[in-house]
Amino acid sequence: MTRRVLIRATGNARPGQLSELGRALAKSGARLLNINQSVTFGILSLEALVGLDRDSDLEATLSEAGDLLGLDVQAIQVSAEDYQRWSGQASQPRLILTLLAPRLPAGILAEVGALTAEHGLTVELIHRLSGREPLEGGAPTHGACVECWLRGEEVDLEALRIKALALGAMHGVDIALQEDSIWRRHRRLVCFDMDSTLIQAEVIDELARRHGVYDEVSAVTERAMRGELDFQQSFRERMSKLKGLDESVLAEIAESLPLMDGLERLMRHLKRLGYRTAILSGGFTYFAHYLQRRLGFDEVHANELLIENGVVTGEVREPIVDADRKAVLLKEIAEREGLRLEQTIAVGDGANDLKMLASAGLGIAFRAKPLVREQASQAISTLGLDAVLYLMGYRQVDLEDEDRQE
């Protein structure tokens, strides 16, 4: 009858330890069923589950190897019931919980541990995605990020997400939850809203200020927010207020657009890693094409201002890019590129982005209003736009060579 044994080895790490332990296991006729190893601050922690089909003095062999290597080695018998329970967990769905903030308070671990336990989830693995804190102190260069792998029976993901959102707000930490799948590691298309997502401005407000009609445009925006006008109605009415604006003003505003922090780094890595990128905006093509030329977006879909004789007419070319159009465009681009929707990412900040975020495999509300954060599946509020890389699973160490060229 097969005997199953869990091997635990801890101690100061040095080369050759795995080799020697492997020889000891082979000498005992053990079969390797599972293994995990990590080294933190020079301390090795190794766990291996092995099966034995014949009698052998495994414990004595391992103890001898441990003494030779300076490791504390334990051999723990695993019952058939415990092995069956462990095997069954492999078929349970896995969730990825990501913690993001400029700096992570230690107390958040206790809170997250309690929350996951409440929902019957086991924490399988915790690892850091962000870089190390500087020796002289201060926050990590690109923020702090820790990723947790959770496993358990089917869980009410929406209820868990709502509690995580509230918990994160209490501690100033973004807590993101994703269902793990093969597609999570094979995203290929990233679509962005523009105003207040790629840039720290609402372009139509800037145009209105320069044309002396900001208060009038703002009043129309307020009516839309109260539900008195839909997006297309409010957009046309706001556009009419811009009639007669000189075309030269557009160039002046484009040159002074404040980019969202983290945008340039994010785009550099997305391009290097081969992602297709698109701007899907209810704003204007004039400014979206400016960003495309500056940062290298692959395609742009936005509203085209009609200009005649060097002045804005107050009209736009149809069709207007609204919430429905954004979702349709995301699906059309994915289909054209031969991608599944699970391979898409969408990032936006407003209610006009919610349908696009819901359609994407990974929808991220970025520095969004509370209503949008609550309805989107993921949200980032504490870090820059390049924190999207963390939700994609990239580690800072994987990106460091390119970052050094900044």
C-alpha positions in Angstrom: 0.0 0.0 0.0 1.3 3.4 -0.9 2.5 5.6 2.0 2.4 9.3 1.5 4.8 11.6 3.4 5.1 15.4 3.6 8.7 16.5 3.8 9.5 19.9 5.4 13.0 21.4 5.3 14.0 24.8 6.6 17.4 26.5 7.3 20.0 28.7 5.8 20.0 28.4 2.0 23.1 27.3 0.1 23.8 25.7 -3.2 23.5 21.9 -3.5 20.7 21.4 -0.9 18.0 20.4 -3.4 20.4 17.9 -5.1 21.3 16.2 -1.8 17.6 16.0 -0.6 16.7 14.6 -4.1 19.3 11.9 -3.7 18.0 11.0 -0.3 14.5 10.7 -1.6 15.6 8.6 -4.6 17.6 6.3 -2.3 14.4 5.7 -0.3 12.4 4.9 -3.6 10.1 7.9 -3.2 8.0 9.3 -6.0 7.6 13.1 -6.1 3.9 14.1 -5.9 4.2 17.9 -5.3 7.0 20.3 -4.3 7.3 24.0 -3.3 10.4 25.9 -2.4 11.2 29.5 -1.6 14.1 31.5 -0.1 13.4 34.7 1.9 16.3 36.7 3.3 18.5 33.6 2.8 16.2 31.2 4.7 15.1 28.2 2.7 11.6 26.7 3.1 10.9 23.5 1.1 7.9 21.3 1.2 7.6 18.1 -0.8 4.9 15.5 -0.9 6.2 12.0 -1.8 4.7 8.6 -2.3 6.4 5.4 -1.1 5.4 2.0 -2.6 7.9 -0.1 -0.5 9.2 -0.1 3.0 12.2 2.2 3.6 13.7 4.2 6.4 12.9 7.5 4.8 13.0 9.5 8.0 16.5 8.3 9.0 17.8 9.0 5.4 16.3 12.5 5.4 17.6 13.3 8.9 21.1 12.3 7.9 20.9 14.5 4.8 19.5 17.3 6.9 22.4 17.1 9.3 24.8 17.2 6.4 23.1 20.3 4.8 22.4 22.2 8.0 18.7 21.9 7.5 15.9 21.0 9.9 14.0 18.2 8.1 10.7 16.8 9.2 8.8 13.8 7.7 5.0 13.9 8.4 2.7 11.0 7.6 -0.3 12.0 5.4 -3.5 10.1 5.9 -5.5 8.8 3.0 -8.3 11.2 4.0 -6.0 14.2 4.0 -4.5 13.2 0.7 -8.0 12.8 -0.8 -8.9 16.3 0.5 -5.8 17.8 -1.0 -6.3 16.1 -4.3 -9.9 17.4 -4.4 -8.8 21.0 -3.9 -7.1 20.9 -7.3 -10.5 20.8 -9.1 -11.8 23.8 -7.1 -11.8 27.2 -8.9 -8.9 29.5 -8.1 -9.2 33.2 -7.4 -6.5 35.8 -7.7 -6.7 38.5 -5.0 -4.3 41.5 -5.6 -3.5 44.2 -3.0 -2.2 47.5 -4.4 -1.3 50.8 -2.6 1.6 53.2 -2.4 2.6 51.2 0.7 0.7 48.2 2.2 -0.2 48.4 5.9 0.5 45.1 7.7 -2.9 45.1 9.2 -4.5 44.5 5.8 -3.2 40.9 5.9 -5.3 40.1 9.0 -8.4 41.7 7.5 -7.9 39.8 4.1 -7.3 36.6 6.0 -10.5 37.0 7.9 -12.5 37.9 4.8 -11.2 34.9 2.8 -11.8 32.5 5.7 -15.4 33.8 6.0 -16.0 32.7 2.4 -14.3 29.3 2.9 -11.2 30.2 0.9 -7.7 28.8 1.5 -4.7 31.0 0.8 -2.5 28.8 -1.3 0.3 31.3 -2.2 1.2 34.9 -1.4 4.0 36.6 -3.4 5.1 40.1 -4.1 4.8 41.6 -7.6 6.2 45.0 -6.8 9.8 46.0 -6.3 11.5 46.2 -2.9 11.2 49.3 -0.7 14.3 51.5 -1.0 17.0 51.0 1.6 16.7 54.6 2.7 12.9 54.2 3.2 10.0 55.6 1.3 7.4 53.9 -0.9 8.5 51.5 -3.7 9.0 53.3 -7.0 5.9 51.9 -8.7 3.8 51.2 -5.6 3.4 48.1 -3.5 1.6 45.0 -4.8 1.0 41.6 -3.3 -0.8 38.8 -5.1 -2.7 36.0 -3.3 -3.9 32.8 -4.8 -7.1 31.5 -3.2 -8.8 28.2 -3.5 -12.1 26.9 -2.3 -15.6 25.7 -3.1 -17.7 27.9 -5.4 -18.0 31.3 -3.7 -20.4 34.2 -4.2 -17.8 36.3 -6.0 -19.9 39.5 -6.2 -20.6 39.4 -2.4 -16.9 38.9 -1.8 -16.0 41.7 -4.1 -18.3 44.2 -2.4 -16.8 43.3 1.0 -13.3 43.6 -0.4 -14.1 47.0 -1.9 -15.3 48.3 1.4 -12.4 46.8 3.2 -9.9 48.4 0.8 -11.6 51.8 1.2 -11.1 51.6 5.0 -7.3 51.0 4.6 -6.5 53.1 1.5 -5.8 49.9 -0.5 -7.1 48.6 -3.8 -8.3 45.0 -3.5 -8.9 43.3 -6.9 -10.4 39.9 -7.4 -10.1 37.8 -10.6 -11.1 34.3 -11.5 -8.0 32.5 -12.6 -8.0 30.9 -16.0 -5.7 30.2 -19.0 -7.0 33.5 -20.6 -5.9 35.6 -17.7 -2.3 34.8 -18.8 -3.0 35.4 -22.5 -4.6 38.9 -22.7 -3.8 40.5 -26.1 -5.9 43.6 -26.5 -6.1 46.7 -24.2 -8.7 49.4 -24.8 -8.7 52.7 -23.0 -11.1 55.6 -22.5 -9.3 58.9 -23.0 -10.6 61.8 -20.9 -9.7 61.4 -17.1 -8.2 58.0 -18.0 -5.3 58.6 -20.4 -5.2 62.3 -19.6 -5.9 64.3 -16.5 -8.5 66.4 -18.1 -11.9 66.5 -19.8 -11.2 68.0 -23.2 -14.7 69.3 -23.8 -14.4 71.4 -20.5 -11.1 72.8 -21.7 -12.5 73.8 -25.1 -15.5 75.4 -23.3 -13.3 77.4 -21.1 -11.3 78.7 -24.0 -14.5 79.6 -25.8 -16.0 81.3 -22.8 -19.0 78.9 -22.5 -17.8 76.7 -19.6 -20.8 77.4 -17.3 -23.2 76.6 -20.1 -21.5 73.3 -21.0 -21.2 72.4 -17.3 -25.0 73.0 -16.9 -25.7 70.5 -19.7 -23.4 68.0 -18.1 -25.2 68.4 -14.8 -28.6 67.7 -16.5 -27.1 64.6 -18.0 -25.9 63.4 -14.6 -29.4 63.9 -13.2 -30.8 61.7 -16.0 -32.6 64.5 -17.8 -30.6 63.9 -21.0 -29.0 60.7 -22.4 -25.3 60.8 -23.5 -26.0 61.5 -27.2 -28.5 64.4 -26.4 -26.1 66.0 -23.9 -23.1 65.5 -26.2 -24.9 67.2 -29.1 -26.1 70.1 -26.9 -22.6 70.6 -25.4 -21.1 70.5 -28.9 -23.4 73.2 -30.1 -22.0 75.5 -27.5 -18.5 75.2 -29.2 -19.7 76.6 -32.5 -17.3 79.2 -33.8 -14.2 78.1 -31.8 -11.0 78.7 -33.7 -9.2 75.5 -34.8 -5.9 76.9 -33.5 -7.2 76.4 -30.0 -7.3 72.7 -30.5 -3.6 72.5 -31.2 -2.8 74.6 -28.2 -4.8 72.4 -25.9 -3.4 69.2 -27.3 0.2 70.3 -26.7 -0.6 71.0 -23.0 -2.7 67.9 -22.2 -1.5 66.5 -18.8 -0.9 62.8 -19.3 -2.1 60.4 -16.5 0.7 59.3 -14.3 2.0 55.9 -15.2 0.7 56.1 -18.8 4.0 56.4 -20.6 5.5 53.5 -18.7 2.4 51.4 -19.2 2.4 52.0 -23.0 6.1 51.3 -23.3 5.7 47.9 -21.7 2.5 47.0 -23.6 4.2 47.8 -26.9 7.3 45.8 -25.9 5.2 42.8 -24.9 3.2 42.8 -28.1 -0.2 43.9 -27.0 -2.6 45.7 -29.3 -3.8 49.0 -27.9 -6.8 51.2 -28.8 -8.4 54.4 -27.6 -12.2 54.1 -27.5 -13.4 57.5 -26.5 -16.5 59.7 -26.3 -14.0 62.6 -26.7 -12.5 63.8 -29.9 -10.3 62.2 -32.6 -8.2 65.3 -32.8 -6.8 64.7 -29.3 -6.9 60.9 -29.5 -4.7 61.0 -32.7 -2.3 63.4 -30.9 -1.9 60.7 -28.1 -1.6 58.0 -30.8 1.3 59.8 -32.5 3.0 60.5 -29.1 2.5 57.1 -27.4 2.0 54.6 -30.2 -1.6 53.4 -29.8 -2.5 51.0 -32.6 -5.9 52.5 -33.3 -8.3 55.3 -32.4 -12.1 55.4 -32.3 -13.6 58.7 -31.1 -15.9 61.5 -32.1 -14.8 63.7 -35.0 -15.2 67.4 -34.7 -16.5 69.0 -37.9 -14.4 72.1 -38.8 -15.1 74.4 -41.7 -13.0 77.4 -42.7 -10.8 77.0 -39.6 -13.6 77.1 -37.1 -15.6 74.4 -35.2 -19.1 74.0 -36.6 -20.6 72.7 -33.3 -21.4 69.3 -35.0 -19.7 65.9 -35.1 -19.6 63.1 -37.6 -21.9 60.2 -37.0 -21.9 57.6 -35.4 -21.3 59.1 -32.0 -19.1 57.0 -29.7 -21.2 56.4 -26.6 -21.4 53.6 -24.1 -23.0 51.1 -26.5 -20.6 52.0 -29.3 -17.6 51.5 -27.1 -18.7 48.0 -26.1 -19.4 47.2 -29.8 -16.0 48.5 -30.9 -14.2 46.4 -28.3 -16.0 43.3 -29.6 -15.4 44.2 -33.2 -11.6 44.7 -32.7 -11.3 41.4 -30.8 -13.1 39.5 -33.6 -11.0 41.2 -36.3 -7.8 40.3 -34.4 -8.9 36.7 -33.9 -9.2 37.1 -30.1 -11.7 35.9 -27.5 -13.3 38.5 -25.3 -11.5 36.9 -22.4 -8.3 38.1 -23.9 -9.3 41.8 -23.8 -8.8 44.5 -21.2 -10.7 47.7 -20.9 -9.8 50.7 -18.7 -12.1 53.7 -18.1 -13.4 56.0 -15.4 -17.0 57.0 -16.2 -20.5 55.6 -16.4 -20.0 55.8 -20.2 -17.4 53.1 -19.9 -19.4 50.5 -17.9 -20.6 48.5 -20.8 -17.1 48.4 -22.3 -15.7 47.3 -18.9 -18.4 44.6 -18.5 -17.7 43.2 -22.0 -13.9 42.9 -21.5 -12.2 39.9 -20.0 -10.7 42.3 -17.5 -12.6 45.5 -16.9 -10.8 48.1 -14.7 -12.4 51.3 -13.3 -9.5 53.7 -13.0 -9.8 56.5 -10.5 -13.5 56.4 -11.1 -16.5 57.8 -9.3 -18.0 55.6 -6.5 -20.8 54.3 -8.7 -18.4 53.1 -11.4 -16.0 51.5 -8.9 -19.0 49.6 -7.4 -20.2 48.3 -10.7 -16.9 47.5 -12.4 -15.3 44.1 -11.7 -11.9 45.7 -10.8 -10.8 49.2 -9.7 -7.5 51.0 -9.2 -7.6 54.3 -7.3 -4.4 54.4 -5.2 -1.7 54.0 -7.9 -0.9 55.3 -11.4 -2.1 53.8 -14.7 0.9 51.5 -14.9 -0.6 49.5 -12.0 -2.7 47.8 -14.7 0.5 45.7 -15.3 0.1 44.3 -11.8 -3.5 43.1 -12.5 -2.1 41.5 -15.6 0.2 39.5 -13.3 3.5 41.1 -14.3 6.2 41.4 -11.6 8.4 44.4 -11.3 11.5 42.3 -11.6 10.3 41.2 -15.0 10.1 44.8 -16.2 13.2 46.3 -14.4 15.6 46.1 -17.4 13.3 48.3 -19.5 12.5 50.6 -16.6 16.2 51.3 -16.1 16.2 52.9 -19.6 13.7 55.6 -18.4 
